[in-house]
Amino acid sequence: MIKKLVAIVLVFATSALFGMSVGELNKASKEDLMQIKGIGEAKAEAIIKHRKKSPFKSFADVEEVKGVGPALAGNIKNDVHQKAPSSKTKKKETKKSKKKETAKSEKKEKK
């Protein structure tokens, strides 16, 4: 009996430390959902729309959302986040944004 109780407590403790609960999924903002690998703006909106009609009772329910399969449901359950952009990517983005800003200011000056 004690072994079963300890096992149950460990399972709940582990799930609380790692991953997202169904309750968190039902409350997550669009931005929170978009942090999960495989979820963009459209899927985040679809998840929110679906849960407004019928809150998720399990992670299997998430697969009812169009475009969400077992792999993505697993990412949601395990709260697998997108990889942060590397420093090289950030540098490239910064250079691109500076070029765009320069081009915009040059166009304004010509007018």
C-alpha positions as CSV (number, residue, x, y, z in Angstrom):
1,M,0.0,0.0,0.0
2,I,2.7,2.4,0.9
3,K,4.7,1.6,-2.3
4,K,1.6,2.4,-4.4
5,L,1.1,5.7,-2.6
6,V,4.8,6.6,-3.0
7,A,4.6,5.7,-6.7
8,I,1.5,7.9,-7.2
9,V,3.1,10.8,-5.4
10,L,6.3,10.5,-7.6
11,V,4.3,10.4,-10.8
12,F,2.4,13.5,-9.9
13,A,5.6,15.3,-8.7
14,T,7.4,14.4,-11.9
15,S,4.6,15.6,-14.1
16,A,4.4,18.8,-12.1
17,L,8.2,19.4,-12.5
18,F,8.4,18.4,-16.2
19,G,5.9,19.2,-18.8
20,M,2.6,21.0,-19.0
21,S,-0.6,19.9,-17.3
22,V,-3.9,19.8,-19.0
23,G,-5.1,22.6,-16.8
24,E,-2.1,24.8,-17.9
25,L,-3.0,23.9,-21.5
26,N,-6.5,25.1,-21.0
27,K,-5.2,28.4,-19.6
28,A,-2.1,29.0,-21.8
29,S,-2.0,32.2,-23.8
30,K,-1.3,32.3,-27.5
31,E,2.2,33.4,-26.8
32,D,2.8,30.6,-24.4
33,L,1.5,28.0,-26.9
34,M,3.7,29.5,-29.6
35,Q,6.8,28.8,-27.5
36,I,6.1,25.0,-27.9
37,K,8.0,23.4,-30.8
38,G,5.7,22.9,-33.8
39,I,3.1,25.5,-32.8
40,G,2.8,28.7,-34.7
41,E,0.2,31.4,-34.7
42,A,-2.4,29.5,-36.6
43,K,-2.2,26.3,-34.5
44,A,-2.2,28.3,-31.2
45,E,-5.3,30.1,-32.4
46,A,-6.9,26.7,-33.3
47,I,-6.1,25.3,-29.9
48,I,-7.6,28.3,-28.1
49,K,-10.7,28.2,-30.3
50,H,-11.2,24.4,-29.6
51,R,-10.7,24.7,-25.9
52,K,-13.3,27.5,-25.7
53,K,-15.9,25.1,-27.1
54,S,-14.7,22.2,-25.0
55,P,-11.8,22.4,-22.5
56,F,-9.2,19.6,-22.9
57,K,-9.7,16.7,-20.4
58,S,-6.5,14.9,-21.5
59,F,-3.7,15.4,-23.9
60,A,-5.3,12.9,-26.3
61,D,-8.1,15.5,-26.7
62,V,-5.5,17.9,-28.2
63,E,-5.2,15.6,-31.3
64,E,-8.8,16.6,-32.1
65,V,-7.5,20.0,-33.2
66,K,-6.8,20.2,-36.9
67,G,-3.1,19.9,-37.6
68,V,-2.2,18.4,-34.2
69,G,-1.0,14.8,-34.3
70,P,0.6,12.5,-31.8
71,A,4.1,14.1,-32.1
72,L,2.9,17.6,-31.5
73,A,0.6,16.4,-28.7
74,G,3.7,14.9,-27.2
75,N,5.6,18.2,-27.5
76,I,2.7,20.0,-25.8
77,K,2.5,17.4,-23.0
78,N,6.3,17.5,-22.4
79,D,6.4,21.3,-23.0
80,V,9.1,21.0,-25.6
81,H,10.1,24.6,-26.4
82,Q,11.4,26.0,-29.6
83,K,15.2,26.3,-29.8
84,A,16.4,29.8,-29.1
85,P,18.0,31.4,-32.0
86,S,21.8,31.1,-32.0
87,S,24.0,34.1,-31.7
88,K,24.8,33.8,-35.4
89,T,21.1,34.0,-36.3
90,K,20.6,37.0,-34.0
91,K,23.6,38.8,-35.7
92,K,22.1,38.1,-39.2
93,E,18.7,39.3,-38.0
94,T,20.2,42.5,-36.6
95,K,22.1,43.2,-39.8
96,K,18.9,42.6,-41.9
97,S,16.8,44.9,-39.7
98,K,19.5,47.6,-39.9
99,K,19.5,47.4,-43.7
100,K,15.7,47.6,-43.8
101,E,15.7,50.6,-41.5
102,T,18.4,52.3,-43.6
103,A,16.5,51.6,-46.8
104,K,13.3,53.0,-45.3
105,S,15.0,56.2,-44.1
106,E,16.6,56.7,-47.5
107,K,13.2,56.4,-49.2
108,K,11.7,59.0,-46.9
109,E,14.6,61.4,-47.6
110,K,14.0,61.1,-51.3
111,K,10.4,62.1,-51.0
